[in-house]
Amino acid sequence: MTAPRFGFFFWPYEPALVERMVRLGDAQGWDLVGIADTPGNAMDVWVALAQAATLGTRVRLASCVTNLATRDPAITAGAAASLDRLSGGRFVLGIGAGHSGVVNVGHRPTPPVELRQGLARVRALLDGERPVPVYAAASASSPPTSSGPPRPSAGSPPS
C-alpha cells in the first residue's frame, strides 16, 4: 500500500503569493502544492504554475483543477507537458468538469461523457516517453472518470 500524500491548494492572486506558498509547501514538507484555475478571480493558472516551477523546489505542483470547457484538450496537454519539463517532472494535471472557473467566463461545466472523452484525449497525448500524471476531479453531477488507487488530495493551506 502506498503511503498517503498530503497537499494544499490556493488561488494565485499575485506573484508574491505564488512564491510564498510554493516555498512554504517545500519548507514544511508538503507533498503537493496546487494552484486553482479560476479565471477572473486570480492569475492565470498556467502562468502561476510556470512561476512556481522555476522556484527549484522539490514539492510537486498541480493544477487544482483546470477544465476542458474553456481549455481545449490538446492545448491543455501541451501546457502540461511543458510544465512537467520546466518543473523537472514535478507536475500533476488535475482536470474537472469546471465550476466557478467555467461560469466566470460564461460557459457551462463539461457534461460527463464529454469530460471522459476529453480526459482520454489528454491522456493519449501525454502518454509518451515521460508521461504526466492526470487526475480527474468529480462531483455528484459529474461522476468519477478515472479508476485506480486514491489520488493525492488538496487540504487547507498551513497556518
Summary of the structure (lengths in Angstrom):
residues: 159
radius of gyration: 14.7
end to end distance: 29.8
largest distance: 42.7
contacts: 492
relative contact order: 0.18
helix: 35%
strand: 21%
